[in-house]
Structures are given as C-alpha cells and as structure tokens.
Amino acid sequence: MSTVLVVDDDQKLLKMLQRTLSYEGLDVLTASNGEAALPLVSAHSPDLLIVDWMMPRMDGLSLIRALRSEENKTMVLMLTARDAVENRVEGLESGADDYLVKPFAPAELVARVHALLRRSEAGEEGKAVAYADVALDPATHEARRGGQLLTLTITEFNLLHLFLRHPRQVLDRSRILEEVWGYDFGGDDNVLEIYVGYLRKKLEAGGRPRLIQTVRGMGYVLREE
C-alpha cells in the first residue's frame, strides 16, 4: 500500500481527498500546512505528496523547496487555483513533479496520483536496496545476506527485490503475483507459496532468522521478528 501525504488548509477539500484516495487503496496522511507536514515526511517517508500552494505558516512552494534542499526526492503533485503559465513554471521549477489547477475533477487527480506513483516505483527499481542484513543490487544482479552471495533464480531475485523495496509493508498475494509474475498471470494458485518457500530456504541457510513473514489472510511482509 503506497502512502500519500495531502497538505492543504481547506479542511473540506482535505477530507474529500482523504476519502477519495483511501477508496483507491492508498494510505492517506493529512496536514494543514507545510510546517505540520515536515515531521510527517520524516516519520512516514510517504511515496507521494499532494501539496496546496497557498497555506498559512509554510506555503506549498516553501515546503517543496525545503524538501528538495534536503535532497528529498519524493514525488510532489501541486494543487493551486493559480493557472497562469508563469505560476506553473514556478511550481515545477521549485521541484514539483506535476501541477493540477483547482477546481479539478477527482478522477483526474486520481489518474495523476497513480501516474506519479508508477514513475516513483520505476525510478526505484534500478537502485540498490537493503534491509536488515540483506542487500540486492539490480545493476549487478547480485543479492547477499550477511555479505554472503545468494544464488537465486530470476523469479526468486524479482520476488526478493519487491520485498526489499517495501520493507515492513504487508503485500497482498494479488499484488505480488501482478508485480512478479505479470498482470495476466494465470498459473498455479500455489506458485507464490512455493517460491516464498524457495526464497526462505536460501535466506535462512545456516540458521539465519526468518525475514519473510506470513500475514494470514493477507499475504507476506519483510520484517525482523
């Protein structure tokens, strides 16, 4: 489940966005200004920020600039009633990834949110990732635990890569099957359990503790016990 932080001082709009995005299966956090948003970004590392331009205490532009000055590359969708070309240019040059003018159709906002999340996910796929004592590098196609090289099949590698990109996040079976085996997957219903078993065996060799935990009725999560 991706996490979205919505920052807007209009409480009615904030509640509407929270409800709309929650219906899309997203975990939604809210803040009423940039100053309140900064600690939420630090604490929760959201996948996307939806930020209003005009807010008290710290406006959207100042929030984005503060994040970019700290090399925070979280995707940002800016919302504003300012529709002049120069306003759009200023917003994008300040570090926003997309710009949506108020009033807007909720369906368009949802489409833009999903597009930005896909861009964010694609950008993460090529980066080396690590959790606990497990590390994986897509560039070299190597995975290690405790510095020891793991011999993985392509499917096992892709499965571990997915878990490492979302540590401590419960991933349901359908999402794992879609991302590792493909949206049109129509194979054995037990294939996921089989490959999780293969991966666990290799990760737990030598008596190492289990990292891939089963969440009954939901799916799996990569976390330390």
N, C-alpha and C positions, 0 to 999 in steps of 0.2 A: 504494500500500500504506500503510495507516494504521499508526502506531506507538503501541504501548501499553506503558506502564511499570508493572510489577507490583512492589509493595513489600510484603514480608511476611517475617518472621523464621523462618517454618516452611519449611525447605528442601524437604521432601517436597511440600507444597502449592504452593510456588513452582515446582517442576519440573513438577507436573501442570498448573498454569495456563499455563506457558510452552508446553508441548506442545499443550494444547487450543487455545489461541489461535493458535498457529502453524499448526495444521491449518485454521483459519479464514482463512488468508491474511494474517494480521497480522504485522507486525514487532514482536517482543516483547523488551523490555529488562527486567532484573530488578535489584532492590536489596533488602537485608535489613533496612533501617531508613530512617527519614526523612532522617537525616543523609547517608547514602550516596546517597539519591535526588535531593537538591537539585542537585548538579553534573550529574547525568544530565538533569534537566529543562532546565537552562541549555544544555547541549551539544546535546541532540537535539530539544527542543521537541515532546515526544510529543503525540499527539492525545487521549490518554486516560490517566488514572492509575487503577490499581486498588490501593487502599491498605488494609492491615490497621490496625485501631485500636491494639491493644496490641503495641508493639515496644520494644526497648531503645534507648537513646541519644536517639532522637527518635520519639515515637509518631505514629500517623496523624493524630490531631487537630492536633497541633503542626505537622506537615508542611503540612496543608491551610491552617491559619491563616497560616503563613509565606508560602505561595504567594499567598493572597488579599491579604495585606498589601502584596505587591509588584504587585498588580493583575494577577496571572496568572490567566486565566480558563479554563485547561484543564479539561475535564470530569473529574470525580472520582467513582469508584464506591468506596464504603467497604465493607469486609468486617469483620465482627466477630461474636463469639459473644454480645455484649450485645444482647438482644432486647426490653428494656423500652422502652415508648413514650418515656420521657424520654431514653433513650440515642439513639433515632432522631432525636428533635427536636434534641438537642445536636449530633449529627453533621451534620444538614442545615443547622442554623443556623450552624455553623462554616464552611460553604462546600462541603460535599459535594453532588453533584447527584443521587446515588442511594445506596441503602443496602441491603446484602444480608447476611442473618444466616447465620452458619455453624451447622451444616453446610448446604450448598446443593447443588443438582443442577447439574452442569456445563452442561447445556442451558439452564437458567435464567440462569446467568451469561453465557453466550454471547449469549442474546437481549437481555439488558440492555446488554451491551457494544455490540452493533450498534445498539440504540436510541439510546444516548448518542452514538455516532459520527454517526448521522444527524442528531441535534439539533445537534451541533457543526458539521457541514457546512452545515446550513440556516442557522445563525447567521452563518456566514462568507460566504454567498452575497450578502448585501446590502452588504458592506463594500468600500470601495475597496481595490484591490490593486496591487502594483507589483513588478517585478523588473528589475534592470539599469536600462535607460533606458525601459522600457515601463511605462505606468500605465493602469489601467482603473477606471472608476467606474460601477457598476451604476445608481446613483441618477440620473445624468445620461445614461447610456448612451453615454459617450464613452470612447475609447481613444486613447492618444497614444504616440508613440515620439520621444524626444528633444524633447518638447514639441510636436511636430507632430501634428495631429489625423489619425487614421486613418479612412478611410471603409470601414466593414465592414458586411457583411450580418448579419442576426440570427444565422445559424449560425456565421459567422466570429467574431462577438463572443462567442458562448457557448463556442466552442472555445478562444479565447484566454483567456477567463475561467477555464476549467477548468485550463489550463496555469499561469496566474498564481497560482491557489490552491494549486498543488502544484509549486513550482519545484524543480529538481534531482531530482525524483522520477520514475522511469520509470513511465509509464502504458501499460498494455497496450491493444491495439486493442479488445478486448471492453468494457473499462471505459469507454473514450472514447465508443464507439458507444452504450452504455447511457445515459451521463450527458448526452450532447449530442443524440442522436437518439431516445432512448427505449428502454425495456426490450424492447419488441415490435418493434424495428427489423428490417425485412426487405427493405431496399433493396439497391442496387448494392453489391457487396462492395468496390469500389474508391472508394466515396464518401469515406471518411476520407482516403485518399491525395490525392484530388482537392482536398478542402478544406484540407488541410495545405499543398498547393501554392499555393492561392489566398492563404492567410494568410501564408505565407513571402514571396510576391511583394510583398505590401503592407508587411510588416515590414522587408524588405530593400531597399526602394526607396532609390535614392541611394547604393547600395553599402554599406549598413549591414551589420554582421556577422550571421551566422545565429545564432538563438537556439533554434529548434525543431530538435532533433537527432533523427535516426533511430537507434533501437536495434534492430539487425537481429534478427529472430526474436521480438521482444517488442512494440515499439510506439514511443513517442516520449517525449522528455524536454525540458523547457525549461531550458537551461543555456548559459552562455557557453563558447565553445571555449577 
